Amino acid sequence: MTARIEEFPVEESQFPLSFLARRAMPGHFATMEVAIIEGREFILDDRNPPLGSLIISESIKREFWPDVSALDKRI
């Protein structure tokens, strides 16, 4: 999936950012015993626009928002 991070626009001459995306249902992270560092688990309403919620990996958070919260960022 290609994406655009609102705070980090890519110039027209550059390739867009690319991320691996997977869909998950509520309870996925608890079932897989994956800790949520910040934010919350998915809820059923997240799949309905305009919410468009997503969960990012810790490595993406460190790369783009190392010293601030990634909550409420727009991708």
PQR file with spaces between the fields and no chain letter, atoms N, CA, C, O and H, PARSE charges and radii, in Angstrom:
ATOM       1  N    MET     1       0.850   -1.164    0.000 -0.4000 1.5000
ATOM       2  CA   MET     1       0.000    0.000    0.000 -0.0000 2.0000
ATOM       3  C    MET     1       0.899    1.231    0.000  0.5500 1.7000
ATOM       4  O    MET     1       1.844    1.319    0.785 -0.5500 1.4000
ATOM       5  N    THR     2       0.608    2.158   -0.864 -0.4000 1.5000
ATOM       6  CA   THR     2       1.309    3.432   -0.805 -0.0000 2.0000
ATOM       7  C    THR     2       0.505    4.370    0.071  0.5500 1.7000
ATOM       8  O    THR     2      -0.718    4.263    0.171 -0.5500 1.4000
ATOM       9  H    THR     2      -0.159    2.087   -1.501  0.4000 1.0000
ATOM      10  N    ALA     3       1.213    5.288    0.702 -0.4000 1.5000
ATOM      11  CA   ALA     3       0.545    6.187    1.635 -0.0000 2.0000
ATOM      12  C    ALA     3       1.218    7.557    1.609  0.5500 1.7000
ATOM      13  O    ALA     3       2.346    7.726    1.145 -0.5500 1.4000
ATOM      14  H    ALA     3       2.206    5.374    0.621  0.4000 1.0000
ATOM      15  N    ARG     4       0.481    8.505    2.120 -0.4000 1.5000
ATOM      16  CA   ARG     4       0.989    9.870    2.258 -0.0000 2.0000
ATOM      17  C    ARG     4       0.813   10.259    3.717  0.5500 1.7000
ATOM      18  O    ARG     4      -0.285   10.164    4.266 -0.5500 1.4000
ATOM      19  H    ARG     4      -0.435    8.368    2.497  0.4000 1.0000
ATOM      20  N    ILE     5       1.895   10.696    4.338 -0.4000 1.5000
ATOM      21  CA   ILE     5       1.832   11.171    5.720 -0.0000 2.0000
ATOM      22  C    ILE     5       1.706   12.678    5.653  0.5500 1.7000
ATOM      23  O    ILE     5       2.568   13.363    5.103 -0.5500 1.4000
ATOM      24  H    ILE     5       2.787   10.773    3.892  0.4000 1.0000
ATOM      25  N    GLU     6       0.630   13.184    6.213 -0.4000 1.5000
ATOM      26  CA   GLU     6       0.305   14.610    6.089 -0.0000 2.0000
ATOM      27  C    GLU     6       1.480   15.510    6.470  0.5500 1.7000
ATOM      28  O    GLU     6       1.735   16.502    5.787 -0.5500 1.4000
ATOM      29  H    GLU     6      -0.070   12.627    6.660  0.4000 1.0000
ATOM      30  N    GLU     7       2.191   15.189    7.534 -0.4000 1.5000
ATOM      31  CA   GLU     7       3.290   16.036    8.009 -0.0000 2.0000
ATOM      32  C    GLU     7       4.564   15.911    7.179  0.5500 1.7000
ATOM      33  O    GLU     7       5.464   16.745    7.286 -0.5500 1.4000
ATOM      34  H    GLU     7       1.984   14.383    8.088  0.4000 1.0000
ATOM      35  N    PHE     8       4.638   14.876    6.356 -0.4000 1.5000
ATOM      36  CA   PHE     8       5.849   14.608    5.596 -0.0000 2.0000
ATOM      37  C    PHE     8       5.516   14.434    4.117  0.5500 1.7000
ATOM      38  O    PHE     8       5.578   13.318    3.601 -0.5500 1.4000
ATOM      39  H    PHE     8       3.907   14.200    6.269  0.4000 1.0000
ATOM      40  N    PRO     9       5.167   15.509    3.436 -0.5600 1.5000
ATOM      41  CA   PRO     9       4.795   15.383    2.026  0.2800 2.0000
ATOM      42  C    PRO     9       5.980   14.921    1.185  0.5500 1.7000
ATOM      43  O    PRO     9       7.126   15.288    1.444 -0.5500 1.4000
ATOM      44  N    VAL    10       5.683   14.115    0.182 -0.4000 1.5000
ATOM      45  CA   VAL    10       6.697   13.616   -0.746 -0.0000 2.0000
ATOM      46  C    VAL    10       6.620   14.467   -2.009  0.5500 1.7000
ATOM      47  O    VAL    10       5.535   14.742   -2.522 -0.5500 1.4000
ATOM      48  H    VAL    10       4.752   13.817   -0.028  0.4000 1.0000
ATOM      49  N    GLU    11       7.764   14.872   -2.494 -0.4000 1.5000
ATOM      50  CA   GLU    11       7.786   15.683   -3.708 -0.0000 2.0000
ATOM      51  C    GLU    11       7.364   14.842   -4.909  0.5500 1.7000
ATOM      52  O    GLU    11       7.511   13.620   -4.901 -0.5500 1.4000
ATOM      53  H    GLU    11       8.645   14.648   -2.077  0.4000 1.0000
ATOM      54  N    GLU    12       6.846   15.493   -5.925 -0.4000 1.5000
ATOM      55  CA   GLU    12       6.354   14.791   -7.118 -0.0000 2.0000
ATOM      56  C    GLU    12       7.408   13.908   -7.762  0.5500 1.7000
ATOM      57  O    GLU    12       7.073   12.880   -8.352 -0.5500 1.4000
ATOM      58  H    GLU    12       6.726   16.486   -5.931  0.4000 1.0000
ATOM      59  N    SER    13       8.659   14.283   -7.663 -0.4000 1.5000
ATOM      60  CA   SER    13       9.734   13.514   -8.292 -0.0000 2.0000
ATOM      61  C    SER    13      10.135   12.279   -7.474  0.5500 1.7000
ATOM      62  O    SER    13      10.931   11.463   -7.939 -0.5500 1.4000
ATOM      63  H    SER    13       8.932   15.117   -7.184  0.4000 1.0000
ATOM      64  N    GLN    14       9.587   12.137   -6.258 -0.4000 1.5000
ATOM      65  CA   GLN    14       9.917   11.004   -5.395 -0.0000 2.0000
ATOM      66  C    GLN    14       8.820    9.949   -5.438  0.5500 1.7000
ATOM      67  O    GLN    14       7.666   10.243   -5.750 -0.5500 1.4000
ATOM      68  H    GLN    14       8.939   12.799   -5.880  0.4000 1.0000
ATOM      69  N    PHE    15       9.203    8.716   -5.119 -0.4000 1.5000
ATOM      70  CA   PHE    15       8.215    7.658   -5.004 -0.0000 2.0000
ATOM      71  C    PHE    15       7.442    7.845   -3.708  0.5500 1.7000
ATOM      72  O    PHE    15       8.015    8.293   -2.715 -0.5500 1.4000
ATOM      73  H    PHE    15      10.141    8.478   -4.866  0.4000 1.0000
ATOM      74  N    PRO    16       6.149    7.511   -3.693 -0.5600 1.5000
ATOM      75  CA   PRO    16       5.381    7.606   -2.449  0.2800 2.0000
ATOM      76  C    PRO    16       5.861    6.556   -1.448  0.5500 1.7000
ATOM      77  O    PRO    16       6.464    5.550   -1.822 -0.5500 1.4000
ATOM      78  N    LEU    17       5.586    6.808   -0.185 -0.4000 1.5000
ATOM      79  CA   LEU    17       5.925    5.845    0.858 -0.0000 2.0000
ATOM      80  C    LEU    17       5.124    4.572    0.641  0.5500 1.7000
ATOM      81  O    LEU    17       3.984    4.617    0.179 -0.5500 1.4000
ATOM      82  H    LEU    17       5.097    7.626    0.119  0.4000 1.0000
ATOM      83  N    SER    18       5.716    3.455    0.972 -0.4000 1.5000
ATOM      84  CA   SER    18       5.050    2.172    0.797 -0.0000 2.0000
ATOM      85  C    SER    18       5.100    1.395    2.106  0.5500 1.7000
ATOM      86  O    SER    18       6.151    1.298    2.740 -0.5500 1.4000
ATOM      87  H    SER    18       6.642    3.418    1.348  0.4000 1.0000
ATOM      88  N    PHE    19       3.956    0.843    2.509 -0.4000 1.5000
ATOM      89  CA   PHE    19       3.850    0.105    3.754 -0.0000 2.0000
ATOM      90  C    PHE    19       3.125   -1.211    3.503  0.5500 1.7000
ATOM      91  O    PHE    19       2.300   -1.315    2.594 -0.5500 1.4000
ATOM      92  H    PHE    19       3.102    0.922    1.994  0.4000 1.0000
ATOM      93  N    LEU    20       3.435   -2.197    4.304 -0.4000 1.5000
ATOM      94  CA   LEU    20       2.686   -3.447    4.300 -0.0000 2.0000
ATOM      95  C    LEU    20       1.445   -3.221    5.148  0.5500 1.7000
ATOM      96  O    LEU    20       1.558   -2.798    6.299 -0.5500 1.4000
ATOM      97  H    LEU    20       4.105   -2.112    5.042  0.4000 1.0000
ATOM      98  N    ALA    21       0.281   -3.489    4.612 -0.4000 1.5000
ATOM      99  CA   ALA    21      -0.969   -3.280    5.346 -0.0000 2.0000
ATOM     100  C    ALA    21      -1.712   -4.595    5.479  0.5500 1.7000
ATOM     101  O    ALA    21      -1.744   -5.403    4.551 -0.5500 1.4000
ATOM     102  H    ALA    21       0.190   -3.832    3.677  0.4000 1.0000
ATOM     103  N    ARG    22      -2.301   -4.799    6.631 -0.4000 1.5000
ATOM     104  CA   ARG    22      -3.118   -5.976    6.889 -0.0000 2.0000
ATOM     105  C    ARG    22      -4.393   -5.526    7.593  0.5500 1.7000
ATOM     106  O    ARG    22      -4.398   -4.536    8.325 -0.5500 1.4000
ATOM     107  H    ARG    22      -2.275   -4.143    7.385  0.4000 1.0000
ATOM     108  N    ARG    23      -5.451   -6.252    7.364 -0.4000 1.5000
ATOM     109  CA   ARG    23      -6.709   -5.967    8.055 -0.0000 2.0000
ATOM     110  C    ARG    23      -6.761   -6.813    9.318  0.5500 1.7000
ATOM     111  O    ARG    23      -6.270   -7.941    9.352 -0.5500 1.4000
ATOM     112  H    ARG    23      -5.447   -7.056    6.769  0.4000 1.0000
ATOM     113  N    ALA    24      -7.365   -6.247   10.353 -0.4000 1.5000
ATOM     114  CA   ALA    24      -7.494   -6.976   11.617 -0.0000 2.0000
ATOM     115  C    ALA    24      -8.851   -6.660   12.232  0.5500 1.7000
ATOM     116  O    ALA    24      -9.420   -5.591   12.009 -0.5500 1.4000
ATOM     117  H    ALA    24      -7.764   -5.331   10.326  0.4000 1.0000
ATOM     118  N    MET    25      -9.342   -7.586   12.988 -0.4000 1.5000
ATOM     119  CA   MET    25     -10.625   -7.421   13.668 -0.0000 2.0000
ATOM     120  C    MET    25     -10.382   -7.092   15.138  0.5500 1.7000
ATOM     121  O    MET    25      -9.283   -7.310   15.647 -0.5500 1.4000
ATOM     122  H    MET    25      -8.880   -8.454   13.169  0.4000 1.0000
ATOM     123  N    PRO    26     -11.400   -6.569   15.827 -0.5600 1.5000
ATOM     124  CA   PRO    26     -11.264   -6.338   17.256  0.2800 2.0000
ATOM     125  C    PRO    26     -10.815   -7.628   17.956  0.5500 1.7000
ATOM     126  O    PRO    26     -11.294   -8.719   17.646 -0.5500 1.4000
ATOM     127  N    GLY    27      -9.895   -7.476   18.895 -0.4000 1.5000
ATOM     128  CA   GLY    27      -9.388   -8.617   19.641 -0.0000 2.0000
ATOM     129  C    GLY    27      -8.142   -9.247   19.041  0.5500 1.7000
ATOM     130  O    GLY    27      -7.541  -10.133   19.648 -0.5500 1.4000
ATOM     131  H    GLY    27      -9.507   -6.590   19.147  0.4000 1.0000
ATOM     132  N    HIS    28      -7.750   -8.797   17.857 -0.4000 1.5000
ATOM     133  CA   HIS    28      -6.594   -9.391   17.170 -0.0000 2.0000
ATOM     134  C    HIS    28      -5.327   -9.325   18.021  0.5500 1.7000
ATOM     135  O    HIS    28      -4.649  -10.337   18.204 -0.5500 1.4000
ATOM     136  H    HIS    28      -8.239   -8.077   17.364  0.4000 1.0000
ATOM     137  N    PHE    29      -5.007   -8.147   18.538 -0.4000 1.5000
ATOM     138  CA   PHE    29      -3.756   -7.979   19.275 -0.0000 2.0000
ATOM     139  C    PHE    29      -3.766   -8.741   20.598  0.5500 1.7000
ATOM     140  O    PHE    29      -2.739   -9.288   21.000 -0.5500 1.4000
ATOM     141  H    PHE    29      -5.557   -7.325   18.390  0.4000 1.0000
ATOM     142  N    ALA    30      -4.890   -8.781   21.267 -0.4000 1.5000
ATOM     143  CA   ALA    30      -4.995   -9.570   22.502 -0.0000 2.0000
ATOM     144  C    ALA    30      -4.811  -11.051   22.197  0.5500 1.7000
ATOM     145  O    ALA    30      -4.110  -11.755   22.925 -0.5500 1.4000
ATOM     146  H    ALA    30      -5.724   -8.336   20.940  0.4000 1.0000
ATOM     147  N    THR    31      -5.433  -11.521   21.131 -0.4000 1.5000
ATOM     148  CA   THR    31      -5.296  -12.933   20.742 -0.0000 2.0000
ATOM     149  C    THR    31      -3.848  -13.278   20.412  0.5500 1.7000
ATOM     150  O    THR    31      -3.359  -14.345   20.785 -0.5500 1.4000
ATOM     151  H    THR    31      -6.001  -10.950   20.540  0.4000 1.0000
ATOM     152  N    MET    32      -3.170  -12.380   19.716 -0.4000 1.5000
ATOM     153  CA   MET    32      -1.779  -12.616   19.320 -0.0000 2.0000
ATOM     154  C    MET    32      -0.788  -12.251   20.426  0.5500 1.7000
ATOM     155  O    MET    32       0.421  -12.415   20.261 -0.5500 1.4000
ATOM     156  H    MET    32      -3.568  -11.514   19.413  0.4000 1.0000
ATOM     157  N    GLU    33      -1.305  -11.756   21.552 -0.4000 1.5000
ATOM     158  CA   GLU    33      -0.486  -11.323   22.697 -0.0000 2.0000
ATOM     159  C    GLU    33       0.529  -10.255   22.295  0.5500 1.7000
ATOM     160  O    GLU    33       1.700  -10.304   22.674 -0.5500 1.4000
ATOM     161  H    GLU    33      -2.287  -11.623   21.686  0.4000 1.0000
ATOM     162  N    VAL    34       0.037   -9.280   21.510 -0.4000 1.5000
ATOM     163  CA   VAL    34       0.852   -8.138   21.079 -0.0000 2.0000
ATOM     164  C    VAL    34       0.435   -6.940   21.908  0.5500 1.7000
ATOM     165  O    VAL    34      -0.743   -6.585   21.957 -0.5500 1.4000
ATOM     166  H    VAL    34      -0.913   -9.240   21.203  0.4000 1.0000
ATOM     167  N    ALA    35       1.405   -6.322   22.556 -0.4000 1.5000
ATOM     168  CA   ALA    35       1.116   -5.155   23.386 -0.0000 2.0000
ATOM     169  C    ALA    35       0.847   -3.928   22.519  0.5500 1.7000
ATOM     170  O    ALA    35       1.535   -3.693   21.526 -0.5500 1.4000
ATOM     171  H    ALA    35       2.361   -6.611   22.516  0.4000 1.0000
ATOM     172  N    ILE    36      -0.146   -3.163   22.902 -0.4000 1.5000
ATOM     173  CA   ILE    36      -0.411   -1.876   22.259 -0.0000 2.0000
ATOM     174  C    ILE    36       0.281   -0.836   23.116  0.5500 1.7000
ATOM     175  O    ILE    36      -0.074   -0.644   24.279 -0.5500 1.4000
ATOM     176  H    ILE    36      -0.705   -3.354   23.709  0.4000 1.0000
ATOM     177  N    ILE    37       1.269   -0.166   22.543 -0.4000 1.5000
ATOM     178  CA   ILE    37       2.094    0.778   23.280 -0.0000 2.0000
ATOM     179  C    ILE    37       1.346    2.085   23.554  0.5500 1.7000
ATOM     180  O    ILE    37       1.493    2.686   24.619 -0.5500 1.4000
ATOM     181  H    ILE    37       1.557   -0.323   21.598  0.4000 1.0000
ATOM     182  N    GLU    38       0.557    2.507   22.595 -0.4000 1.5000
ATOM     183  CA   GLU    38      -0.151    3.784   22.706 -0.0000 2.0000
ATOM     184  C    GLU    38      -1.435    3.665   21.905  0.5500 1.7000
ATOM     185  O    GLU    38      -1.444    3.043   20.843 -0.5500 1.4000
ATOM     186  H    GLU    38       0.438    2.019   21.730  0.4000 1.0000
ATOM     187  N    GLY    39      -2.497    4.238   22.385 -0.4000 1.5000
ATOM     188  CA   GLY    39      -3.754    4.181   21.653 -0.0000 2.0000
ATOM     189  C    GLY    39      -4.638    3.047   22.141  0.5500 1.7000
ATOM     190  O    GLY    39      -4.671    2.735   23.331 -0.5500 1.4000
ATOM     191  H    GLY    39      -2.490    4.743   23.248  0.4000 1.0000
ATOM     192  N    ARG    40      -5.356    2.434   21.204 -0.4000 1.5000
ATOM     193  CA   ARG    40      -6.350    1.433   21.575 -0.0000 2.0000
ATOM     194  C    ARG    40      -6.438    0.335   20.532  0.5500 1.7000
ATOM     195  O    ARG    40      -5.881    0.447   19.441 -0.5500 1.4000
ATOM     196  H    ARG    40      -5.329    2.687   20.237  0.4000 1.0000
ATOM     197  N    GLU    41      -7.144   -0.723   20.883 -0.4000 1.5000
ATOM     198  CA   GLU    41      -7.439   -1.840   19.983 -0.0000 2.0000
ATOM     199  C    GLU    41      -8.453   -1.368   18.940  0.5500 1.7000
ATOM     200  O    GLU    41      -9.151   -0.378   19.158 -0.5500 1.4000
ATOM     201  H    GLU    41      -7.597   -0.814   21.769  0.4000 1.0000
ATOM     202  N    PHE    42      -8.535   -2.062   17.826 -0.4000 1.5000
ATOM     203  CA   PHE    42      -9.569   -1.771   16.834 -0.0000 2.0000
ATOM     204  C    PHE    42     -10.961   -2.020   17.421  0.5500 1.7000
ATOM     205  O    PHE    42     -11.140   -2.855   18.307 -0.5500 1.4000
ATOM     206  H    PHE    42      -7.968   -2.866   17.649  0.4000 1.0000
ATOM     207  N    ILE    43     -11.936   -1.275   16.906 -0.4000 1.5000
ATOM     208  CA   ILE    43     -13.346   -1.536   17.190 -0.0000 2.0000
ATOM     209  C    ILE    43     -14.043   -1.708   15.837  0.5500 1.7000
ATOM     210  O    ILE    43     -13.508   -1.297   14.807 -0.5500 1.4000
ATOM     211  H    ILE    43     -11.790   -0.595   16.186  0.4000 1.0000
ATOM     212  N    LEU    44     -15.222   -2.308   15.838 -0.4000 1.5000
ATOM     213  CA   LEU    44     -15.923   -2.570   14.571 -0.0000 2.0000
ATOM     214  C    LEU    44     -16.156   -1.308   13.756  0.5500 1.7000
ATOM     215  O    LEU    44     -16.075   -1.359   12.529 -0.5500 1.4000
ATOM     216  H    LEU    44     -15.656   -2.642   16.675  0.4000 1.0000
ATOM     217  N    ASP    45     -16.442   -0.180   14.393 -0.4000 1.5000
ATOM     218  CA   ASP    45     -16.707    1.062   13.666 -0.0000 2.0000
ATOM     219  C    ASP    45     -15.490    1.612   12.927  0.5500 1.7000
ATOM     220  O    ASP    45     -15.640    2.479   12.067 -0.5500 1.4000
ATOM     221  H    ASP    45     -16.507   -0.139   15.390  0.4000 1.0000
ATOM     222  N    ASP    46     -14.295    1.129   13.243 -0.4000 1.5000
ATOM     223  CA   ASP    46     -13.094    1.632   12.570 -0.0000 2.0000
ATOM     224  C    ASP    46     -13.098    1.346   11.077  0.5500 1.7000
ATOM     225  O    ASP    46     -12.411    2.034   10.321 -0.5500 1.4000
ATOM     226  H    ASP    46     -14.173    0.425   13.942  0.4000 1.0000
ATOM     227  N    ARG    47     -13.845    0.361   10.639 -0.4000 1.5000
ATOM     228  CA   ARG    47     -13.848    0.036    9.210 -0.0000 2.0000
ATOM     229  C    ARG    47     -14.786    0.935    8.413  0.5500 1.7000
ATOM     230  O    ARG    47     -14.800    0.875    7.183 -0.5500 1.4000
ATOM     231  H    ARG    47     -14.403   -0.198   11.253  0.4000 1.0000
ATOM     232  N    ASN    48     -15.563    1.760    9.089 -0.4000 1.5000
ATOM     233  CA   ASN    48     -16.520    2.644    8.423 -0.0000 2.0000
ATOM     234  C    ASN    48     -15.957    4.052    8.292  0.5500 1.7000
ATOM     235  O    ASN    48     -15.500    4.629    9.279 -0.5500 1.4000
ATOM     236  H    ASN    48     -15.553    1.808   10.087  0.4000 1.0000
ATOM     237  N    PRO    49     -15.985    4.611    7.086 -0.5600 1.5000
ATOM     238  CA   PRO    49     -15.570    6.003    6.933  0.2800 2.0000
ATOM     239  C    PRO    49     -16.478    6.896    7.773  0.5500 1.7000
ATOM     240  O    PRO    49     -17.622    6.503    8.000 -0.5500 1.4000
ATOM     241  N    PRO    50     -16.071    8.027    8.235 -0.5600 1.5000
ATOM     242  CA   PRO    50     -14.788    8.683    7.960  0.2800 2.0000
ATOM     243  C    PRO    50     -13.690    8.358    8.969  0.5500 1.7000
ATOM     244  O    PRO    50     -12.627    8.978    8.921 -0.5500 1.4000
ATOM     245  N    LEU    51     -13.907    7.413    9.876 -0.4000 1.5000
ATOM     246  CA   LEU    51     -12.901    7.152   10.908 -0.0000 2.0000
ATOM     247  C    LEU    51     -11.562    6.728   10.323  0.5500 1.7000
ATOM     248  O    LEU    51     -10.543    7.363   10.594 -0.5500 1.4000
ATOM     249  H    LEU    51     -14.771    6.910    9.914  0.4000 1.0000
ATOM     250  N    GLY    52     -11.549    5.679    9.537 -0.4000 1.5000
ATOM     251  CA   GLY    52     -10.315    5.248    8.898 -0.0000 2.0000
ATOM     252  C    GLY    52      -9.162    5.040    9.854  0.5500 1.7000
ATOM     253  O    GLY    52      -8.036    5.429    9.542 -0.5500 1.4000
ATOM     254  H    GLY    52     -12.377    5.164    9.317  0.4000 1.0000
ATOM     255  N    SER    53      -9.400    4.446   10.995 -0.4000 1.5000
ATOM     256  CA   SER    53      -8.351    4.248   11.988 -0.0000 2.0000
ATOM     257  C    SER    53      -7.346    3.208   11.535  0.5500 1.7000
ATOM     258  O    SER    53      -7.672    2.292   10.780 -0.5500 1.4000
ATOM     259  H    SER    53     -10.314    4.131   11.249  0.4000 1.0000
ATOM     260  N    LEU    54      -6.126    3.362   12.006 -0.4000 1.5000
ATOM     261  CA   LEU    54      -5.116    2.355   11.735 -0.0000 2.0000
ATOM     262  C    LEU    54      -4.173    2.266   12.914  0.5500 1.7000
ATOM     263  O    LEU    54      -4.101    3.165   13.753 -0.5500 1.4000
ATOM     264  H    LEU    54      -5.862    4.106   12.620  0.4000 1.0000
ATOM     265  N    ILE    55      -3.459    1.169   12.956 -0.4000 1.5000
ATOM     266  CA   ILE    55      -2.442    0.949   13.981 -0.0000 2.0000
ATOM     267  C    ILE    55      -1.124    0.826   13.241  0.5500 1.7000
ATOM     268  O    ILE    55      -1.020    0.093   12.257 -0.5500 1.4000
ATOM     269  H    ILE    55      -3.517    0.439   12.275  0.4000 1.0000
ATOM     270  N    ILE    56      -0.115    1.546   13.718 -0.4000 1.5000
ATOM     271  CA   ILE    56       1.198    1.506   13.079 -0.0000 2.0000
ATOM     272  C    ILE    56       2.168    0.713   13.942  0.5500 1.7000
ATOM     273  O    ILE    56       1.951    0.527   15.139 -0.5500 1.4000
ATOM     274  H    ILE    56      -0.199    2.141   14.518  0.4000 1.0000
ATOM     275  N    SER    57       3.230    0.254   13.320 -0.4000 1.5000
ATOM     276  CA   SER    57       4.263   -0.470   14.058 -0.0000 2.0000
ATOM     277  C    SER    57       5.108    0.511   14.862  0.5500 1.7000
ATOM     278  O    SER    57       5.112    1.717   14.613 -0.5500 1.4000
ATOM     279  H    SER    57       3.407    0.405   12.347  0.4000 1.0000
ATOM     280  N    GLU    58       5.811   -0.040   15.817 -0.4000 1.5000
ATOM     281  CA   GLU    58       6.711    0.776   16.627 -0.0000 2.0000
ATOM     282  C    GLU    58       7.823    1.372   15.761  0.5500 1.7000
ATOM     283  O    GLU    58       8.272    2.488   16.023 -0.5500 1.4000
ATOM     284  H    GLU    58       5.808   -1.019   16.020  0.4000 1.0000
ATOM     285  N    SER    59       8.272    0.648   14.740 -0.4000 1.5000
ATOM     286  CA   SER    59       9.343    1.162   13.882 -0.0000 2.0000
ATOM     287  C    SER    59       8.877    2.377   13.060  0.5500 1.7000
ATOM     288  O    SER    59       9.657    3.305   12.847 -0.5500 1.4000
ATOM     289  H    SER    59       7.907   -0.259   14.528  0.4000 1.0000
ATOM     290  N    ILE    60       7.641    2.384   12.605 -0.4000 1.5000
ATOM     291  CA   ILE    60       7.118    3.552   11.878 -0.0000 2.0000
ATOM     292  C    ILE    60       6.995    4.737   12.825  0.5500 1.7000
ATOM     293  O    ILE    60       7.323    5.866   12.461 -0.5500 1.4000
ATOM     294  H    ILE    60       7.007    1.630   12.777  0.4000 1.0000
ATOM     295  N    LYS    61       6.529    4.482   14.025 -0.4000 1.5000
ATOM     296  CA   LYS    61       6.427    5.556   15.020 -0.0000 2.0000
ATOM     297  C    LYS    61       7.798    6.155   15.288  0.5500 1.7000
ATOM     298  O    LYS    61       7.941    7.377   15.315 -0.5500 1.4000
ATOM     299  H    LYS    61       6.263    3.564   14.321  0.4000 1.0000
ATOM     300  N    ARG    62       8.814    5.310   15.489 -0.4000 1.5000
ATOM     301  CA   ARG    62      10.179    5.796   15.765 -0.0000 2.0000
ATOM     302  C    ARG    62      10.735    6.596   14.586  0.5500 1.7000
ATOM     303  O    ARG    62      11.434    7.590   14.783 -0.5500 1.4000
ATOM     304  H    ARG    62       8.698    4.317   15.467  0.4000 1.0000
ATOM     305  N    GLU    63      10.424    6.165   13.362 -0.4000 1.5000
ATOM     306  CA   GLU    63      10.962    6.847   12.186 -0.0000 2.0000
ATOM     307  C    GLU    63      10.357    8.234   11.986  0.5500 1.7000
ATOM     308  O    GLU    63      11.079    9.185   11.685 -0.5500 1.4000
ATOM     309  H    GLU    63       9.856    5.358   13.202  0.4000 1.0000
ATOM     310  N    PHE    64       9.052    8.357   12.147 -0.4000 1.5000
ATOM     311  CA   PHE    64       8.385    9.615   11.828 -0.0000 2.0000
ATOM     312  C    PHE    64       8.076   10.494   13.040  0.5500 1.7000
ATOM     313  O    PHE    64       8.068   11.719   12.920 -0.5500 1.4000
ATOM     314  H    PHE    64       8.466    7.585   12.391  0.4000 1.0000
ATOM     315  N    TRP    65       7.824    9.901   14.186 -0.4000 1.5000
ATOM     316  CA   TRP    65       7.472   10.665   15.382 -0.0000 2.0000
ATOM     317  C    TRP    65       8.251   10.161   16.597  0.5500 1.7000
ATOM     318  O    TRP    65       7.645    9.710   17.569 -0.5500 1.4000
ATOM     319  H    TRP    65       7.831    8.905   14.283  0.4000 1.0000
ATOM     320  N    PRO    66       9.579   10.228   16.560 -0.5600 1.5000
ATOM     321  CA   PRO    66      10.376    9.636   17.627  0.2800 2.0000
ATOM     322  C    PRO    66      10.172   10.281   19.000  0.5500 1.7000
ATOM     323  O    PRO    66      10.289    9.610   20.025 -0.5500 1.4000
ATOM     324  N    ASP    67       9.870   11.566   19.019 -0.4000 1.5000
ATOM     325  CA   ASP    67       9.798   12.279   20.300 -0.0000 2.0000
ATOM     326  C    ASP    67       8.415   12.778   20.665  0.5500 1.7000
ATOM     327  O    ASP    67       8.251   13.475   21.667 -0.5500 1.4000
ATOM     328  H    ASP    67       9.775   12.111   18.186  0.4000 1.0000
ATOM     329  N    VAL    68       7.413   12.430   19.861 -0.4000 1.5000
ATOM     330  CA   VAL    68       6.048   12.865   20.139 -0.0000 2.0000
ATOM     331  C    VAL    68       5.089   11.704   19.929  0.5500 1.7000
ATOM     332  O    VAL    68       5.461   10.677   19.361 -0.5500 1.4000
ATOM     333  H    VAL    68       7.547   11.865   19.048  0.4000 1.0000
ATOM     334  N    SER    69       3.881   11.865   20.379 -0.4000 1.5000
ATOM     335  CA   SER    69       2.853   10.846   20.192 -0.0000 2.0000
ATOM     336  C    SER    69       2.462   10.749   18.709  0.5500 1.7000
ATOM     337  O    SER    69       2.425   11.754   17.999 -0.5500 1.4000
ATOM     338  H    SER    69       3.579   12.699   20.841  0.4000 1.0000
ATOM     339  N    ALA    70       2.179    9.553   18.268 -0.4000 1.5000
ATOM     340  CA   ALA    70       1.689    9.361   16.896 -0.0000 2.0000
ATOM     341  C    ALA    70       0.157    9.414   16.846  0.5500 1.7000
ATOM     342  O    ALA    70      -0.430    9.356   15.765 -0.5500 1.4000
ATOM     343  H    ALA    70       2.209    8.737   18.845  0.4000 1.0000
ATOM     344  N    LEU    71      -0.478    9.523   17.996 -0.4000 1.5000
ATOM     345  CA   LEU    71      -1.943    9.586   18.014 -0.0000 2.0000
ATOM     346  C    LEU    71      -2.426   10.828   17.269  0.5500 1.7000
ATOM     347  O    LEU    71      -1.831   11.900   17.375 -0.5500 1.4000
ATOM     348  H    LEU    71       0.000    9.570   18.874  0.4000 1.0000
ATOM     349  N    ASP    72      -3.490   10.672   16.530 -0.4000 1.5000
ATOM     350  CA   ASP    72      -4.135   11.749   15.762 -0.0000 2.0000
ATOM     351  C    ASP    72      -3.326   12.225   14.562  0.5500 1.7000
ATOM     352  O    ASP    72      -3.651   13.258   13.976 -0.5500 1.4000
ATOM     353  H    ASP    72      -3.973    9.801   16.443  0.4000 1.0000
ATOM     354  N    LYS    73      -2.277   11.492   14.183 -0.4000 1.5000
ATOM     355  CA   LYS    73      -1.537   11.833   12.963 -0.0000 2.0000
ATOM     356  C    LYS    73      -2.328   11.315   11.786  0.5500 1.7000
ATOM     357  O    LYS    73      -3.087   10.355   11.921 -0.5500 1.4000
ATOM     358  H    LYS    73      -2.014   10.653   14.658  0.4000 1.0000
ATOM     359  N    ARG    74      -2.164   11.935   10.632 -0.4000 1.5000
ATOM     360  CA   ARG    74      -2.957   11.558    9.451 -0.0000 2.0000
ATOM     361  C    ARG    74      -2.059   10.912    8.407  0.5500 1.7000
ATOM     362  O    ARG    74      -1.093   11.501    7.922 -0.5500 1.4000
ATOM     363  H    ARG    74      -1.547   12.714   10.522  0.4000 1.0000
ATOM     364  N    ILE    75      -2.423    9.674    8.082 -0.4000 1.5000
ATOM     365  CA   ILE    75      -1.722    8.908    7.042 -0.0000 2.0000
ATOM     366  C    ILE    75      -2.720    8.600    5.944  0.5500 1.7000
ATOM     367  O    ILE    75      -2.368    7.961    4.952 -0.5500 1.4000
ATOM     368  H    ILE    75      -3.208    9.196    8.476  0.4000 1.0000
